[in-house]
Amino acid sequence: MPTRPAHPRALLLIPAGLALLAGLDGALLLLGLAAPVSSERWEQVHGPLMVLGFVGTVIALERAVALRRPWGYLAPTLLGVGALALLAPIPLRAGQALLTLGTIALLLVYRAIWRRGPALPLAVEILGAASATGAAALWLAGVAVPFLAPWLVGFLVLTILGERLELSVVGLTTTAQPPRAQVLATALGGLWLLAAATALVLPTVGYLLLGLTLLTLVAVVGTADVARRTIRTGGLTRFMAAAMLAGYVWLAVAGATWLVAGPLWQGPGYDAVLHAVFLGFVISMIIAHAPVILPAVIRRPLPYRPVLWVPLVLLHASLLTRVLLGDAWGVPAAVAASGVANIVALLLFVMLAAGSVVLGAPSSRPRAAEPAPAAPALTLGTTR
């Protein structure tokens, strides 16, 4: 990929990056450790900040790029500014309101994309955006963050799984019948919203449905994912596939925990579920897709280098330690140590990715490092 000047829209990644750094600072505080900024507020907003402020801004930016209309950038702007408002010494409701408006703007972006070309995978993503709006609106209305977990999880899980379904159907003609996985995933997305609402009033029933739905989604989408085949290749393709498949495993862990343990609003089980989803699944998927999505946003290539395996392996190894030794066996020191390792893995990937962008393609590999298998996902995302 030829090097071009970074697009001005890349500036919208700045508030997302600041939200990530502040979220990691809050994570240290939640672990009971020293952090660069000691702020009770940052600790309290850790979850929504990471989901809606960091990941939400990135997702909305990618959708705006796909829409190709100037007004589409209102969604990532509102989410990014909302994230900064959460960190600023102003009323919390200001940040909550901006995040709510940002999720509504994201829904409008999806509406415009839908009118351009309706598709069942896109319907799954729209259900995810609706879950984000539900989470932001409920938080604005005064619902405590632990009770928002199903809505926040639904936003990220349905968005990412919808994107994966898109790739699984590349090559189908417009007259082909929707594959079974698309139909089932769309129905399960609707069931997720029903289960999340039920969990607010009938927690035992709601969380049972959430666990069953999450496990079924893994089975339906995971078996249709091209990563099951591309893991047998090499280079960037294998790296991406490994990150994706590991993410599916952690998503199954979260679903099984909800199914067996029921409602979880604090303690080791709560910690295990949230980090299995947000670190094991979401961050692993972000790492997998970064070499494809980032160049589309900033117009600069992110060449693959084998060193990118280091933060990926560290992320999953430290998360495994956190869940099995820290949460399951109740070893607080293991939770703290592995939590720090989680943060190091994230920061290391960001630094290595940034360095790879600056350095460009390795001289030994003058061509782009095997992006072809992943390219259809980007194409689908930018041509709706």
N, C-alpha and C positions, 0 to 999 in steps of 0.2 A: 504494500500500500504506500503510495507516495506521500511524503510529508507535506502537510499544508498548515497554514496558520490556524491556531485554535479558534473555534467559533465563539463569538461573544456569549452565546448561551451557556458556555462552560462556566461562566461566572456564577451561575445558579448552583454549581457544585460547592461553592464556598460555604453558604449556610449549612448545606448538608454535611460538609466536612467538620464544621464547627459543632454541629449537633452530635456527630460521632465522637469527637474529642470530649465534649462535655458529658456525653453519655458514659464514656469509659471512666471519666473522673467520678461520676455518680456511682458507677459499679464498684470502684475502689472503696468509696464511702460505705456502700451497702455491705461490703465484705468486712467492714470494721478496720480498714487500713488507712494509712495516710494518703492523701491525694493532693495534687498541685493546687486545687481550689477546694477549700472546705466550705461547702454550702449545703445547708439542709434542704434548700429549695431544689438544687440539682439532684439531690438524692431522691426526693419525692417524685420528680417528673421523669425519672430515668426511663421507665417503660415507654410511655407515649413519645418521649423525645427520640428514642432510638427507632421506634416503629414508624410514627407519622413524620417526625422531623427529619430523621436521617434517611431511612429506606423509602418512606413515602415521597420525599422530595425527589429522590433518584428515579423512582418509578414514574412519578408525574412528569419529570423532565423527558424520560424516554418516550412516554406517550405523546408529549407535545411535539417531539421530533417526528414521531410517526404521523401526527395529524397534519403538520406542515402549515399551520395557520398561526399568525402572531398571537391571537387571543388565547391559544392553548397554553402559552407560557404563564398565564395567570395562576394556574394550579400549582406548579412548582414554586412560583414566587410566593404565594400565600402560605404554602406549607413551610418554605424556608424561613420566611419572616416570622411565621408563627413559632417555629422552633427557637429563633433568637429571642422572641418575646417571652418564652418560657424561662429563659436564662436571665433575663434582665430584671432589675428591681422595680418592676411595675406590677399591677394587679395580675394574678394568675389567669383570671378570666379573659384578659386581652389575648394571651397566647392561645387559650382554649378556643376562643371565638375565631381567631385567624385559622387555626387548624381545621375547625369545622367548615369554614368557608372554602378552605383549600380542598377538602375532600369532596365538597359539593361541586367545585370547579372541575375536579378530576372526573366526576360522574358526567358532567357536561362534555368533557373531552371524549369520553367513551361513547356518549350518545352520538357525537358527530362521526366518530370512527365507525360505529354500528351502521349509521345511515349510508356510509360509503360502501360497506360490505358486511352484511350480517353473517355471523358464523357462531357455531356453538362454543368453540374455545373462547371466543371473545365474550360470549355470555357468561362464562365462568369467571372471567376477569371482571366483568361488570358487577357480578355478585360480590366479588372481593372488594371492589370500590365501595359498594353499598355497606359492607361490613365495616370499612374504615369510617364512613360517615356515621354509622351507628355508634362506633366507639367514641369518636370525637364529640358527637352530640350528647351522649350519655355522660361523658366526662364533664362537659360544660354544664350539664344539668345537676351535677353533684355526685354522681356515682363514683365510688372509690375505685382506684386503679385495679386492685386484684379482681374485681368483678367484671372488668373490661377484657380480661384475658381472652375469652372465646372470640370476641369481636376483633381484637388486634391480631390474634392468630389467623382468623378467617381472612382478613385482608391480605396478609402476606402469602398464606398457603394457596388460596384460590387464584391470586394473581400469578404466582409462579407456576402453578400447575396448569393454568390456562395457557401460558406461554409454551410450556412443554408439549401440551396437546397440539398446538399449532405446528410445531416441528414434526410431530408424529404423522401428520397427514399431508406433508409436502408431496406434491405430485398427483394428488387426487384431482379429477376434473370437477368442474362446477356442477355437473349433473349427478355426481356420485352420491350415494346415500351416506348420511353422516355415520362415521364409524361408531361402533358400539361404545367405545371408551368415551367419545364426546358426549353422547346422550346420557350415559350413566354419570359422568362427571358433572354435567349441568344439573341433573336432578339432585345429585349429592350436594352441589353448591347451594341450591335452594333449601335443602334439608339442613345444611349448616346454619343458615340464618334462623331457621325455625328453632333449632336446638339451642343456639346462642340466646335467643329471646326466652326460651323455656328455662334456661339455666338461671335467669334472673328471678324467676318466681317459683320454679320447682327445680332446685339445684340437682337433686338426686337423679331425676329423670333427664334433665338437660345434659348433664355431664356424661351420663350413660350414652345418650344419643351422639354427643360430640366425639366420644371415644370410638364408637362404632363407625361413625361417618369418616373420621380421620383414617382409621385403618382401611376402610373400603376405598377411600380415595387413593391411598398408597398402592393398594392392589390394582386398581383400575388404571391409574395413570402410569404408575411405575412399570407395569408390564408392557405398556404401549410405548414407553420412552426409547428413543433410538440409542440412548446411552448404554443399554444392555448389549448392543452390537458394537458400538464404537469403542467400548472399553478394550476390545481386542486389537486395536490399532496402536499407534504410538504418538509421541510428541504431544502437541497441544490437544489433539483429539482425545487421547487417553487421559490426559490431565483433567479436561473438562468432564469426561464421562465418570471418572473416579470421584470427583467432587459431587456430581449429581447423585450417583448411586449411594454414596455415604449419606447424603442429605435425606434420601428416602428412608434409609435405615433409622435415622434419628426421628423422623416424622412418625414412623411406626412405634418407636419407643414412647413418644408422647401420647399417641392414641391408646396404646395398651395401658399406660399409667392412668389415664383418665377413666378408661373402661373398668379397671380393677379397683382403683382407689376412690373414684367418685369425685365430688367437689373438693377442690384444693385451692385455698386462698392464702396460705402461708406455710412455712416450714419446708422440710427437705423435698417433699413431693412436688410442691409448687415450684421450687427452684429447679428441680429436675425437668419438669414439663416445659417450663418457659425457655430454659436454656437449650433443651433438646430441639425445640422449634427454632428459636431465634439465632442460636449459634450453629447447632448441628445441621439444620436444614437451610435457613435463610442465608446465613453468611456463607455457607458452603456453596449455595447456588449463585450468590453474588460473585464469589471467587471464580466459579466456573464460567460465568457469562461475561465477566469483566473484559477479557480480550476481544469480545465481539461487540458489546454494547458501548463501551467507553470510546472506541474510535468513531462510532456513529455520532456520539454526542460532541466530542471535542475536535473531531476531524484530525486526529493524530493516532497513528498505530500504537498498539501495545504488543510488541513482539513477545512471543513465548520464550522463556528461558527455563531450563530444568530447576533452577534455584527456587522457582515458585512452588515447588513441591514442599519446601521446608515449612512455610507458614501453614499450608494445608494439613500436613501431617501433624504439626504441633497443635493446631486447632482441635483436631479430632482426638488426639491422644490425651490432651489436657481435659477435654470435655468428658471423655470416658472415665478419667480419674475422678473428675468432679462428681459425676453421677453415681458411679459404682462405689467408690471409696468414701467420698464426702457425703453424698446424700443418702445412699442406701445403707451405709454402715455408720453413719452419724459421726464422721471425723471432721470437726470444724477446720482443723489445720489443712486438711486435704482440699476442702472447699476454697479456702483462702489462697493456697498455693496454686491450685489449678485455675482459679479465677484470674490470678495475675498472669498465668501462662496463656489463658484465653486472650487477654488484652494484648500481650506481647505478640501473639500470632496475628491478630488483626492489624496492629501497627506495622508489623514486619511486612505483611502483604501490601499494605498501602505504600510503604517506602520502596519495596521492590518493584511494584507496578509503576510508581512514579519514575523510578530510575530507569526502568525498561523503556518507558515512553521517551525520556530524555536522550538515552543512548541510541535508540533506534534498533533496527534489526541487527543481530550478530553478523559479523563479517563472514563467518563460515556458512551462514544460511541467508543468502541475499534475498531470497523470496520470502513472502509472508509464511509464517510457520504453521502450515497445515490448517487454515481456517475453514476449508471448504465444507466439512460436515456440519459446522455450526452456522454457516452463512444463511441457510434458509430461515432460521429463527429471526435473524436480523431483518431479512427481506420482508418477512411477514409483518414484522413490527413496524416497518417504515413505509409500507406501500398500501395499507388499508385505505 
